[in-house]
Amino acid sequence: MTDWQQYFTNSTIRFIDHGEPSALPTAMASFAVDDALAISVGNRMSPTTVRFWVHDPTIVLGIPDARLPYVKPAIDWLHSQDYRTVVRNSGGLAVVLDEGVLNMSLILPNAKHVGIHDGYDAMVQFIKHIFNDLTDSIDAFEVVGSYCPGDYDLSINGKKFAGISQRRVKNGSAVQIYLCVEGDGAERASLVKEFYRLGLQGEKGKFDYPIIEPDTMQSLSQLLKRDLTVADVKDRIVTAINNLANDVRIDDLNEDELVDFQKRMEQMIDRNDKALGDLT
C-alpha cells in the first residue's frame, strides 16, 4: 500500500469549497468540474486539489440504472419525491445526495503511473485519519445490501456510511467520496430500494442490480451517536489538510479550467440526454 500522506505532505494543496447547494446548479456540474480539475492537475497546471460539493436532493445514477426495464416509472417516482436525477460519468450505481451528504473529491496527478487502488487507499486512509479521535472501527469492504456496493465501501460495525468512486481523465485522477454525515442512512437506502422495485417490477434486468437492505446503512451521526454535521466534517478535513500540507491555496476554477468545464458540461448534458432523454 502506498503511503497516503505523500499526496499531502511537502507540497501545496489547492482547496475549492463548493460545499453549499447553491455553489453549483446541479450534480451534473460537479462531475464536469472534477473532469476539468483532473485535466488541470494532470497537466501540472494545478497542484493536488481537494474539493467539497453538496447538492440539493438528487439521485446520481449509473449507466446501468438508466437501462432498467421500467426506468420511466422509477424516475417519475423519484421526481414525485422531489429528487432530481443525474447520470454520472464515473462508475457505480445509484447513490443519494442531499444537504446531509458531504462529497469530497481528491484530484491527483500521475494517473498513468499511479495504480487505481492507490487512489482508493489514499482516500480510505485519509478518512480514517480525520476521524481517528472518534473511532478506530472504520473498515473498507463491500457491504452487501447497501446501495452502490463496492470494495471500498466504508463502514463501522458493518453499517455503511460512505462509498468511493474514481474517474480518470488523461493524466489526472478524481477520487470521489460521498459521506452520509447527517440524517437517516436507512431512509436513504429505502428510497433507492423503491427505485429498483419500480424499475425492475419483478424482472431481473440485464445487470446484476443490488438487493437493497436498508438496515445495512447508517449516517456517521447515527454510528458515532453524536450530532455530527456536514460543517463539522468539513472543518475536520480542512484542519487535516492544513496540518499535513506545506501550503494550502484557496481558489476557484481559472479561465482555462472554465473552458474545459464548459466542454465537459456539454458532454455530461449529452450523456444524460442519451441515457434518459426527457426523464432528467
Secondary structure, DSSP 8 states (H G I E B T S, - for coil): ---GGGGTTTSEEEEEEE-STTSSS-HHHHHHHHHHHHHHHHTTSS--EEEEE--SSEEEE-HHHHT-TTHHHHHHHHHHTT-EEEE-SSS---EEE-TTEEEEEEEES-TTTS-HHHHHHHHHHHHHHHTTTT-S-EEES--TTSSS--TT-EEETTEEEEEEEEEEETTEEEEEEEEE-SS-HHHHHHHHHHHHHHHHTT---SS------GGGB--HHHHHTS---HHHHHHHHHHHHHHH-SEEEE----HHHHHHHHHHHHHHHHHHHHHHGGG-
